[in-house]
Amino acid sequence: MANEIVIAQTTIDNEDQAKELARGAVESKLAAGVHIDAPITAVYWWKSEVETTLEWRISYMTTTERLPQLETWLSERHPYDVPQWITLPVTGGSDAYLAWVVEETTRD
């Protein structure tokens, strides 16, 4: 497939903001679809302290072609100083689903 499919992930501590970041990316055709996981517990170092908080994981299904635009778009809207941003390669899947991701992230 010409466009490689990736899953890009971030987290946020507010469910409504998670939904806004999900919907905005889909409406902008930066992601074909987005999953928001139920609250997870995050434990991490921040400013020399161990923090524990509830966060929602947001997983964007997109292409490597659209990934840079998605990252820029998200960084302009995410309230964290250092938001999580990781990408996971999709190494397989149904041809129909992978084609759908490409189709939905292609600008008209």
N, CA, C and O atoms as a Tinker XYZ file with bonds, in Angstrom:
   432  protein
     1  N      0.854000   -1.180000    0.000000    73     2
     2  CA     0.000000    0.000000    0.000000    64     1     3
     3  C      0.890000    1.230000    0.000000    63     2     4     5
     4  O      1.853000    1.294000    0.765000    81     3
     5  N      0.587000    2.206000   -0.844000    73     3     6
     6  CA     1.423000    3.392000   -1.000000    64     5     7
     7  C      1.555000    4.170000    0.304000    63     6     8     9
     8  O      2.648000    4.621000    0.645000    81     7
     9  N      0.460000    4.331000    1.032000    73     7    10
    10  CA     0.479000    5.015000    2.319000    64     9    11
    11  C      0.559000    3.981000    3.425000    63    10    12    13
    12  O     -0.266000    3.070000    3.492000    81    11
    13  N      1.545000    4.118000    4.287000    73    11    14
    14  CA     1.616000    3.219000    5.421000    64    13    15
    15  C      0.659000    3.710000    6.496000    63    14    16    17
    16  O      0.493000    4.911000    6.704000    81    15
    17  N      0.038000    2.763000    7.166000    73    15    18
    18  CA    -0.922000    3.090000    8.219000    64    17    19
    19  C     -0.203000    3.092000    9.554000    63    18    20    21
    20  O      0.633000    2.230000    9.826000    81    19
    21  N     -0.539000    4.076000   10.392000    73    19    22
    22  CA     0.024000    4.160000   11.733000    64    21    23
    23  C     -1.087000    4.470000   12.720000    63    22    24    25
    24  O     -2.142000    4.990000   12.357000    81    23
    25  N     -0.827000    4.142000   13.962000    73    23    26
    26  CA    -1.682000    4.557000   15.064000    64    25    27
    27  C     -0.854000    5.534000   15.882000    63    26    28    29
    28  O      0.219000    5.189000   16.377000    81    27
    29  N     -1.348000    6.736000   16.018000    73    27    30
    30  CA    -0.675000    7.763000   16.808000    64    29    31
    31  C     -1.453000    7.938000   18.105000    63    30    32    33
    32  O     -2.683000    7.966000   18.100000    81    31
    33  N     -0.727000    8.057000   19.221000    73    31    34
    34  CA    -1.407000    8.127000   20.509000    64    33    35
    35  C     -0.958000    9.321000   21.336000    63    34    36    37
    36  O      0.198000    9.743000   21.303000    81    35
    37  N     -1.920000    9.840000   22.074000    73    35    38
    38  CA    -1.665000   10.844000   23.090000    64    37    39
    39  C     -2.584000   10.550000   24.265000    63    38    40    41
    40  O     -3.442000    9.671000   24.184000    81    39
    41  N     -2.408000   11.273000   25.340000    73    39    42
    42  CA    -3.293000   11.155000   26.498000    64    41    43
    43  C     -3.672000   12.548000   26.963000    63    42    44    45
    44  O     -2.982000   13.528000   26.682000    81    43
    45  N     -4.790000   12.613000   27.685000    73    43    46
    46  CA    -5.262000   13.891000   28.224000    64    45    47
    47  C     -6.089000   13.609000   29.465000    63    46    48    49
    48  O     -6.691000   12.540000   29.578000    81    47
    49  N     -6.128000   14.541000   30.389000    73    47    50
    50  CA    -6.786000   14.305000   31.677000    64    49    51
    51  C     -8.230000   14.804000   31.745000    63    50    52    53
    52  O     -8.764000   15.017000   32.833000    81    51
    53  N     -8.854000   14.989000   30.592000    73    51    54
    54  CA   -10.216000   15.491000   30.558000    64    53    55
    55  C    -10.974000   14.800000   29.426000    63    54    56    57
    56  O    -10.569000   14.881000   28.267000    81    55
    57  N    -12.066000   14.124000   29.757000    73    55    58
    58  CA   -12.807000   13.353000   28.759000    64    57    59
    59  C    -13.399000   14.233000   27.658000    63    58    60    61
    60  O    -13.354000   13.865000   26.484000    81    59
    61  N    -13.948000   15.384000   28.023000    73    59    62
    62  CA   -14.526000   16.269000   27.008000    64    61    63
    63  C    -13.459000   16.756000   26.035000    63    62    64    65
    64  O    -13.706000   16.824000   24.831000    81    63
    65  N    -12.283000   17.094000   26.541000    73    63    66
    66  CA   -11.199000   17.518000   25.659000    64    65    67
    67  C    -10.741000   16.365000   24.775000    63    66    68    69
    68  O    -10.383000   16.577000   23.616000    81    67
    69  N    -10.748000   15.150000   25.310000    73    67    70
    70  CA   -10.394000   13.977000   24.496000    64    69    71
    71  C    -11.352000   13.855000   23.319000    63    70    72    73
    72  O    -10.929000   13.609000   22.189000    81    71
    73  N    -12.631000   14.027000   23.585000    73    71    74
    74  CA   -13.628000   13.945000   22.518000    64    73    75
    75  C    -13.443000   15.067000   21.487000    63    74    76    77
    76  O    -13.612000   14.843000   20.289000    81    75
    77  N    -13.099000   16.264000   21.950000    73    75    78
    78  CA   -12.855000   17.375000   21.025000    64    77    79
    79  C    -11.644000   17.094000   20.137000    63    78    80    81
    80  O    -11.686000   17.342000   18.933000    81    79
    81  N    -10.559000   16.572000   20.733000    73    79    82
    82  CA    -9.359000   16.259000   19.959000    64    81    83
    83  C     -9.624000   15.126000   18.973000    63    82    84    85
    84  O     -9.041000   15.095000   17.889000    81    83
    85  N    -10.486000   14.211000   19.340000    73    83    86
    86  CA   -10.843000   13.109000   18.441000    64    85    87
    87  C    -11.680000   13.625000   17.277000    63    86    88    89
    88  O    -11.352000   13.390000   16.114000    81    87
    89  N    -12.740000   14.313000   17.590000    73    87    90
    90  CA   -13.650000   14.789000   16.550000    64    89    91
    91  C    -12.968000   15.776000   15.598000    63    90    92    93
    92  O    -13.165000   15.704000   14.385000    81    91
    93  N    -12.186000   16.674000   16.132000    73    91    94
    94  CA   -11.507000   17.654000   15.305000    64    93    95
    95  C    -10.555000   17.025000   14.303000    63    94    96    97
    96  O    -10.467000   17.472000   13.159000    81    95
    97  N     -9.841000   15.987000   14.727000    73    95    98
    98  CA    -8.905000   15.310000   13.825000    64    97    99
    99  C     -9.648000   14.593000   12.705000    63    98   100   101
   100  O     -9.198000   14.592000   11.559000    81    99
   101  N    -10.783000   13.986000   13.033000    73    99   102
   102  CA   -11.568000   13.291000   12.013000    64   101   103
   103  C    -12.192000   14.308000   11.058000    63   102   104   105
   104  O    -12.149000   14.126000    9.841000    81   103
   105  N    -12.770000   15.376000   11.606000    73   103   106
   106  CA   -13.375000   16.394000   10.748000    64   105   107
   107  C    -12.355000   17.026000    9.803000    63   106   108   109
   108  O    -12.695000   17.416000    8.686000    81   107
   109  N    -11.110000   17.124000   10.253000    73   107   110
   110  CA   -10.040000   17.706000    9.435000    64   109   111
   111  C     -9.396000   16.696000    8.496000    63   110   112   113
   112  O     -8.467000   17.029000    7.760000    81   111
   113  N     -9.891000   15.460000    8.521000    73   111   114
   114  CA    -9.360000   14.367000    7.694000    64   113   115
   115  C     -7.898000   14.063000    8.006000    63   114   116   117
   116  O     -7.152000   13.592000    7.147000    81   115
   117  N     -7.500000   14.340000    9.252000    73   115   118
   118  CA    -6.154000   14.000000    9.700000    64   117   119
   119  C     -6.108000   12.572000   10.220000    63   118   120   121
   120  O     -5.041000   11.963000   10.293000    81   119
   121  N     -7.261000   12.048000   10.579000    73   119   122
   122  CA    -7.401000   10.666000   11.036000    64   121   123
   123  C     -8.694000   10.112000   10.461000    63   122   124   125
   124  O     -9.693000   10.822000   10.349000    81   123
   125  N     -8.662000    8.840000   10.101000    73   123   126
   126  CA    -9.874000    8.192000    9.595000    64   125   127
   127  C    -10.821000    7.874000   10.732000    63   126   128   129
   128  O    -12.040000    7.951000   10.582000    81   127
   129  N    -10.255000    7.517000   11.858000    73   127   130
   130  CA   -11.036000    7.176000   13.028000    64   129   131
   131  C    -10.176000    7.341000   14.264000    63   130   132   133
   132  O     -8.948000    7.376000   14.190000    81   131
   133  N    -10.844000    7.443000   15.400000    73   131   134
   134  CA   -10.142000    7.657000   16.662000    64   133   135
   135  C    -10.808000    6.804000   17.732000    63   134   136   137
   136  O    -12.034000    6.713000   17.791000    81   135
   137  N    -10.001000    6.186000   18.569000    73   135   138
   138  CA   -10.512000    5.483000   19.741000    64   137   139
   139  C    -10.107000    6.261000   20.982000    63   138   140   141
   140  O     -8.977000    6.736000   21.093000    81   139
   141  N    -11.035000    6.384000   21.903000    73   139   142
   142  CA   -10.753000    6.984000   23.202000    64   141   143
   143  C    -10.950000    5.879000   24.229000    63   142   144   145
   144  O    -12.057000    5.370000   24.399000    81   143
   145  N     -9.883000    5.515000   24.906000    73   143   146
   146  CA    -9.963000    4.475000   25.927000    64   145   147
   147  C    -10.514000    5.054000   27.225000    63   146   148   149
   148  O    -10.340000    6.234000   27.527000    81   147
   149  N    -11.189000    4.179000   27.990000    73   147   150
   150  CA   -11.698000    4.545000   29.305000    64   149   151
   151  C    -10.544000    5.067000   30.156000    63   150   152   153
   152  O     -9.381000    4.801000   29.851000    81   151
   153  N    -10.848000    5.789000   31.195000    73   151   154
   154  CA    -9.759000    6.346000   31.996000    64   153   155
   155  C     -8.741000    5.284000   32.402000    63   154   156   157
   156  O     -9.079000    4.167000   32.793000    81   155
   157  N     -7.492000    5.689000   32.287000    73   155   158
   158  CA    -6.371000    4.864000   32.719000    64   157   159
   159  C     -5.628000    5.637000   33.798000    63   158   160   161
   160  O     -5.708000    6.864000   33.851000    81   159
   161  N     -4.924000    4.942000   34.638000    73   159   162
   162  CA    -4.123000    5.598000   35.655000    64   161   163
   163  C     -2.720000    5.816000   35.116000    63   162   164   165
   164  O     -2.056000    4.874000   34.684000    81   163
   165  N     -2.279000    7.054000   35.146000    73   163   166
   166  CA    -0.931000    7.399000   34.698000    64   165   167
   167  C     -0.088000    7.752000   35.914000    63   166   168   169
   168  O     -0.505000    8.523000   36.779000    81   167
   169  N      1.098000    7.177000   35.961000    73   167   170
   170  CA     2.065000    7.476000   37.022000    64   169   171
   171  C      3.345000    7.896000   36.324000    63   170   172   173
   172  O      3.871000    7.152000   35.496000    81   171
   173  N      3.852000    9.075000   36.645000    73   171   174
   174  CA     4.986000    9.609000   35.902000    64   173   175
   175  C      5.712000   10.684000   36.722000    63   174   176   177
   176  O      5.161000   11.250000   37.666000    81   175
   177  N      6.958000   10.943000   36.331000    73   175   178
   178  CA     7.724000   12.036000   36.917000    64   177   179
   179  C      7.332000   13.341000   36.243000    63   178   180   181
   180  O      7.225000   13.399000   35.018000    81   179
   181  N      7.116000   14.394000   37.037000    73   179   182
   182  CA     6.885000   15.723000   36.482000    64   181   183
   183  C      7.399000   16.744000   37.490000    63   182   184   185
   184  O      6.923000   16.812000   38.623000    81   183
   185  N      8.380000   17.536000   37.059000    73   183   186
   186  CA     8.971000   18.572000   37.893000    64   185   187
   187  C      9.440000   18.016000   39.238000    63   186   188   189
   188  O      9.115000   18.553000   40.297000    81   187
   189  N     10.208000   16.936000   39.171000    73   187   190
   190  CA    10.838000   16.292000   40.330000    64   189   191
   191  C      9.857000   15.661000   41.307000    63   190   192   193
   192  O     10.212000   15.384000   42.453000    81   191
   193  N      8.654000   15.437000   40.872000    73   191   194
   194  CA     7.636000   14.785000   41.702000    64   193   195
   195  C      7.027000   13.620000   40.943000    63   194   196   197
   196  O      6.918000   13.658000   39.717000    81   195
   197  N      6.631000   12.583000   41.673000    73   195   198
   198  CA     5.888000   11.489000   41.058000    64   197   199
   199  C      4.410000   11.864000   41.104000    63   198   200   201
   200  O      3.848000   12.101000   42.173000    81   199
   201  N      3.803000   11.912000   39.943000    73   199   202
   202  CA     2.396000   12.284000   39.813000    64   201   203
   203  C      1.563000   11.045000   39.496000    63   202   204   205
   204  O      2.045000   10.106000   38.863000    81   203
   205  N      0.328000   11.054000   39.936000    73   203   206
   206  CA    -0.643000   10.014000   39.589000    64   205   207
   207  C     -1.936000   10.722000   39.207000    63   206   208   209
   208  O     -2.454000   11.547000   39.960000    81   207
   209  N     -2.448000   10.388000   38.027000    73   207   210
   210  CA    -3.674000   11.041000   37.554000    64   209   211
   211  C     -4.442000   10.103000   36.640000    63   210   212   213
   212  O     -3.892000    9.124000   36.135000    81   211
   213  N     -5.697000   10.403000   36.434000    73   211   214
   214  CA    -6.499000    9.679000   35.452000    64   213   215
   215  C     -6.356000   10.373000   34.111000    63   214   216   217
   216  O     -6.397000   11.601000   34.031000    81   215
   217  N     -6.191000    9.591000   33.062000    73   215   218
   218  CA    -6.094000   10.135000   31.715000    64   217   219
   219  C     -6.900000    9.268000   30.759000    63   218   220   221
   220  O     -7.188000    8.106000   31.043000    81   219
   221  N     -7.254000    9.853000   29.628000    73   219   222
   222  CA    -7.908000    9.151000   28.541000    64   221   223
   223  C     -6.889000    9.008000   27.414000    63   222   224   225
   224  O     -6.288000    9.997000   26.993000    81   223
   225  N     -6.691000    7.791000   26.925000    73   223   226
   226  CA    -5.774000    7.558000   25.809000    64   225   227
   227  C     -6.541000    7.747000   24.508000    63   226   228   229
   228  O     -7.623000    7.190000   24.323000    81   227
   229  N     -5.968000    8.536000   23.615000    73   227   230
   230  CA    -6.573000    8.819000   22.324000    64   229   231
   231  C     -5.689000    8.174000   21.263000    63   230   232   233
   232  O     -4.498000    8.475000   21.174000    81   231
   233  N     -6.272000    7.286000   20.461000    73   231   234
   234  CA    -5.539000    6.587000   19.403000    64   233   235
   235  C     -6.104000    6.993000   18.053000    63   234   236   237
   236  O     -7.279000    6.768000   17.761000    81   235
   237  N     -5.256000    7.593000   17.240000    73   235   238
   238  CA    -5.643000    8.082000   15.915000    64   237   239
   239  C     -5.208000    7.082000   14.853000    63   238   240   241
   240  O     -4.041000    6.689000   14.828000    81   239
   241  N     -6.112000    6.662000   13.979000    73   239   242
   242  CA    -5.777000    5.825000   12.841000    64   241   243
   243  C     -5.551000    6.750000   11.650000    63   242   244   245
   244  O     -6.466000    7.439000   11.200000    81   243
   245  N     -4.320000    6.754000   11.150000    73   243   246
   246  CA    -3.977000    7.679000   10.078000    64   245   247
   247  C     -2.897000    7.069000    9.195000    63   246   248   249
   248  O     -2.545000    5.898000    9.342000    81   247
   249  N     -2.380000    7.873000    8.281000    73   247   250
   250  CA    -1.319000    7.421000    7.386000    64   249   251
   251  C     -0.030000    8.173000    7.705000    63   250   252   253
   252  O     -0.050000    9.236000    8.326000    81   251
   253  N      1.087000    7.602000    7.269000    73   251   254
   254  CA     2.362000    8.297000    7.472000    64   253   255
   255  C      2.366000    9.623000    6.719000    63   254   256   257
   256  O      3.041000   10.567000    7.128000    81   255
   257  N      1.619000    9.699000    5.625000    73   255   258
   258  CA     1.529000   10.939000    4.855000    64   257   259
   259  C      0.871000   12.055000    5.656000    63   258   260   261
   260  O      1.304000   13.205000    5.579000    81   259
   261  N     -0.165000   11.734000    6.422000    73   259   262
   262  CA    -0.917000   12.746000    7.191000    64   261   263
   263  C     -0.347000   12.965000    8.597000    63   262   264   265
   264  O     -0.715000   13.922000    9.278000    81   263
   265  N      0.549000   12.075000    9.025000    73   263   266
   266  CA     1.070000   12.127000   10.393000    64   265   267
   267  C      1.698000   13.475000   10.763000    63   266   268   269
   268  O      1.396000   13.987000   11.841000    81   267
   269  N      2.543000   14.070000    9.938000    73   267   270
   270  CA     3.119000   15.362000   10.337000    64   269   271
   271  C      2.062000   16.446000   10.561000    63   270   272   273
   272  O      2.178000   17.240000   11.495000    81   271
   273  N      1.036000   16.483000    9.712000    73   271   274
   274  CA    -0.027000   17.472000    9.886000    64   273   275
   275  C     -0.823000   17.199000   11.157000    63   274   276   277
   276  O     -1.210000   18.132000   11.861000    81   275
   277  N     -1.068000   15.923000   11.453000    73   275   278
   278  CA    -1.785000   15.565000   12.677000    64   277   279
   279  C     -0.983000   15.983000   13.899000    63   278   280   281
   280  O     -1.539000   16.542000   14.845000    81   279
   281  N      0.302000   15.720000   13.887000    73   279   282
   282  CA     1.148000   16.094000   15.030000    64   281   283
   283  C      1.137000   17.605000   15.247000    63   282   284   285
   284  O      1.020000   18.063000   16.384000    81   283
   285  N      1.256000   18.377000   14.183000    73   283   286
   286  CA     1.225000   19.838000   14.299000    64   285   287
   287  C     -0.127000   20.307000   14.818000    63   286   288   289
   288  O     -0.206000   21.135000   15.726000    81   287
   289  N     -1.188000   19.768000   14.229000    73   287   290
   290  CA    -2.554000   20.126000   14.634000    64   289   291
   291  C     -2.754000   19.862000   16.119000    63   290   292   293
   292  O     -3.289000   20.705000   16.839000    81   291
   293  N     -2.318000   18.672000   16.580000    73   291   294
   294  CA    -2.509000   18.299000   17.977000    64   293   295
   295  C     -1.674000   19.186000   18.903000    63   294   296   297
   296  O     -2.160000   19.623000   19.946000    81   295
   297  N     -0.439000   19.449000   18.531000    73   295   298
   298  CA     0.422000   20.246000   19.408000    64   297   299
   299  C     -0.122000   21.665000   19.588000    63   298   300   301
   300  O      0.127000   22.293000   20.617000    81   299
   301  N     -0.853000   22.171000   18.613000    73   299   302
   302  CA    -1.464000   23.498000   18.717000    64   301   303
   303  C     -2.693000   23.508000   19.619000    63   302   304   305
   304  O     -3.115000   24.572000   20.072000    81   303
   305  N     -3.272000   22.344000   19.886000    73   303   306
   306  CA    -4.522000   22.268000   20.644000    64   305   307
   307  C     -4.393000   21.575000   21.994000    63   306   308   309
   308  O     -5.269000   21.722000   22.846000    81   307
   309  N     -3.328000   20.830000   22.201000    73   307   310
   310  CA    -3.179000   20.048000   23.434000    64   309   311
   311  C     -2.740000   20.954000   24.580000    63   310   312   313
   312  O     -1.804000   21.738000   24.419000    81   311
   313  N     -3.396000   20.862000   25.729000    73   311   314
   314  CA    -3.069000   21.768000   26.832000    64   313   315
   315  C     -1.798000   21.399000   27.624000    63   314   316   317
   316  O     -1.302000   22.230000   28.385000    81   315
   317  N     -1.266000   20.191000   27.467000    73   315   318
   318  CA    -0.091000   19.791000   28.242000    64   317   319
   319  C      1.164000   20.511000   27.730000    63   318   320   321
   320  O      1.274000   20.824000   26.545000    81   319
   321  N      2.095000   20.764000   28.637000    73   319   322
   322  CA     3.401000   21.309000   28.245000    64   321   323
   323  C      4.162000   20.305000   27.383000    63   322   324   325
   324  O      4.789000   20.670000   26.388000    81   323
   325  N      4.097000   19.041000   27.781000    73   323   326
   326  CA     4.789000   17.964000   27.052000    64   325   327
   327  C      3.807000   16.804000   26.877000    63   326   328   329
   328  O      3.846000   15.840000   27.641000    81   327
   329  N      2.934000   16.893000   25.882000    73   327   330
   330  CA     1.970000   15.800000   25.695000    64   329   331
   331  C      2.653000   14.538000   25.185000    63   330   332   333
   332  O      3.627000   14.596000   24.433000    81   331
   333  N      2.123000   13.403000   25.608000    73   331   334
   334  CA     2.599000   12.146000   25.038000    64   333   335
   335  C      2.287000   12.161000   23.549000    63   334   336   337
   336  O      1.198000   12.562000   23.139000    81   335
   337  N      3.240000   11.724000   22.747000    73   335   338
   338  CA     3.015000   11.576000   21.314000    64   337   339
   339  C      3.874000   10.419000   20.849000    63   338   340   341
   340  O      5.093000   10.542000   20.729000    81   339
   341  N      3.229000    9.295000   20.590000    73   339   342
   342  CA     3.946000    8.136000   20.081000    64   341   343
   343  C      3.206000    7.603000   18.868000    63   342   344   345
   344  O      1.998000    7.794000   18.726000    81   343
   345  N      3.942000    6.936000   18.003000    73   343   346
   346  CA     3.312000    6.322000   16.841000    64   345   347
   347  C      3.680000    4.852000   16.797000    63   346   348   349
   348  O      4.797000    4.454000   17.129000    81   347
   349  N      2.720000    4.069000   16.383000    73   347   350
   350  CA     2.884000    2.623000   16.290000    64   349   351
   351  C      2.617000    2.196000   14.856000    63   350   352   353
   352  O      1.567000    2.521000   14.302000    81   351
   353  N      3.544000    1.476000   14.249000    73   351   354
   354  CA     3.291000    1.033000   12.869000    64   353   355
   355  C      2.220000   -0.052000   12.848000    63   354   356   357
   356  O      2.156000   -0.892000   13.746000    81   355
   357  N      1.397000   -0.027000   11.835000    73   355   358
   358  CA     0.419000   -1.091000   11.625000    64   357   359
   359  C      1.061000   -2.055000   10.631000    63   358   360   361
   360  O      1.319000   -1.698000    9.481000    81   359
   361  N      1.312000   -3.262000   11.082000    73   359   362
   362  CA     2.027000   -4.233000   10.249000    64   361   363
   363  C      1.107000   -5.204000    9.533000    63   362   364   365
   364  O      1.568000   -6.070000    8.790000    81   363
   365  N     -0.181000   -5.064000    9.751000    73   363   366
   366  CA    -1.133000   -5.939000    9.079000    64   365   367
   367  C     -2.538000   -5.468000    9.353000    63   366   368   369
   368  O     -2.764000   -4.539000   10.129000    81   367
   369  N     -3.476000   -6.121000    8.704000    73   367   370
   370  CA    -4.877000   -5.767000    8.874000    64   369   371
   371  C     -5.630000   -6.111000    7.607000    63   370   372   373
   372  O     -5.039000   -6.504000    6.601000    81   371
   373  N     -6.925000   -5.961000    7.668000    73   371   374
   374  CA    -7.718000   -6.282000    6.480000    64   373   375
   375  C     -7.469000   -5.232000    5.405000    63   374   376   377
   376  O     -7.349000   -4.042000    5.696000    81   375
   377  N     -7.393000   -5.681000    4.184000    73   375   378
   378  CA    -7.182000   -4.764000    3.063000    64   377   379
   379  C     -8.269000   -3.700000    3.014000    63   378   380   381
   380  O     -7.992000   -2.536000    2.724000    81   379
   381  N     -9.506000   -4.099000    3.298000    73   379   382
   382  CA   -10.623000   -3.150000    3.237000    64   381   383
   383  C    -10.455000   -2.050000    4.294000    63   382   384   385
   384  O    -10.676000   -0.874000    4.004000    81   383
   385  N    -10.070000   -2.426000    5.504000    73   383   386
   386  CA    -9.899000   -1.439000    6.572000    64   385   387
   387  C     -8.739000   -0.499000    6.260000    63   386   388   389
   388  O     -8.873000    0.716000    6.403000    81   387
   389  N     -7.623000   -1.041000    5.843000    73   387   390
   390  CA    -6.456000   -0.221000    5.538000    64   389   391
   391  C     -6.745000    0.744000    4.380000    63   390   392   393
   392  O     -6.298000    1.891000    4.397000    81   391
   393  N     -7.482000    0.277000    3.391000    73   391   394
   394  CA    -7.871000    1.145000    2.279000    64   393   395
   395  C     -8.803000    2.252000    2.763000    63   394   396   397
   396  O     -8.720000    3.387000    2.292000    81   395
   397  N     -9.685000    1.926000    3.698000    73   395   398
   398  CA   -10.599000    2.919000    4.256000    64   397   399
   399  C     -9.826000    4.023000    4.971000    63   398   400   401
   400  O    -10.154000    5.200000    4.824000    81   399
   401  N     -8.800000    3.656000    5.744000    73   399   402
   402  CA    -7.994000    4.662000    6.442000    64   401   403
   403  C     -7.366000    5.615000    5.425000    63   402   404   405
   404  O     -7.391000    6.832000    5.612000    81   403
   405  N     -6.810000    5.067000    4.361000    73   403   406
   406  CA    -6.186000    5.899000    3.323000    64   405   407
   407  C     -7.230000    6.800000    2.682000    63   406   408   409
   408  O     -7.002000    7.998000    2.512000    81   407
   409  N     -8.377000    6.227000    2.326000    73   407   410
   410  CA    -9.428000    7.009000    1.656000    64   409   411
   411  C     -9.920000    8.160000    2.529000    63   410   412   413
   412  O    -10.107000    9.275000    2.043000    81   411
   413  N    -10.128000    7.892000    3.804000    73   411   414
   414  CA   -10.700000    8.907000    4.688000    64   413   415
   415  C     -9.702000    9.977000    5.102000    63   414   416   417
   416  O    -10.108000   11.023000    5.608000    81   415
   417  N     -8.428000    9.750000    4.907000    73   415   418
   418  CA    -7.434000   10.765000    5.254000    64   417   419
   419  C     -6.886000   11.488000    4.043000    63   418   420   421
   420  O     -5.959000   12.291000    4.153000    81   419
   421  N     -7.463000   11.199000    2.884000    73   419   422
   422  CA    -7.056000   11.863000    1.648000    64   421   423
   423  C     -7.933000   13.068000    1.430000    63   422   424   425
   424  O     -9.158000   12.958000    1.389000    81   423
   425  N     -7.320000   14.198000    1.293000    73   423   426
   426  CA    -8.089000   15.434000    1.070000    64   425   427
   427  C     -8.714000   15.415000   -0.320000    63   426   428   429
   428  O     -8.101000   14.944000   -1.278000    81   427
   429  N     -9.927000   15.924000   -0.423000    73   427   430
   430  CA   -10.638000   16.023000   -1.715000    64   429   431
   431  C    -10.133000   17.198000   -2.526000    63   430   432
   432  O    -10.613000   17.434000   -3.635000    81   431
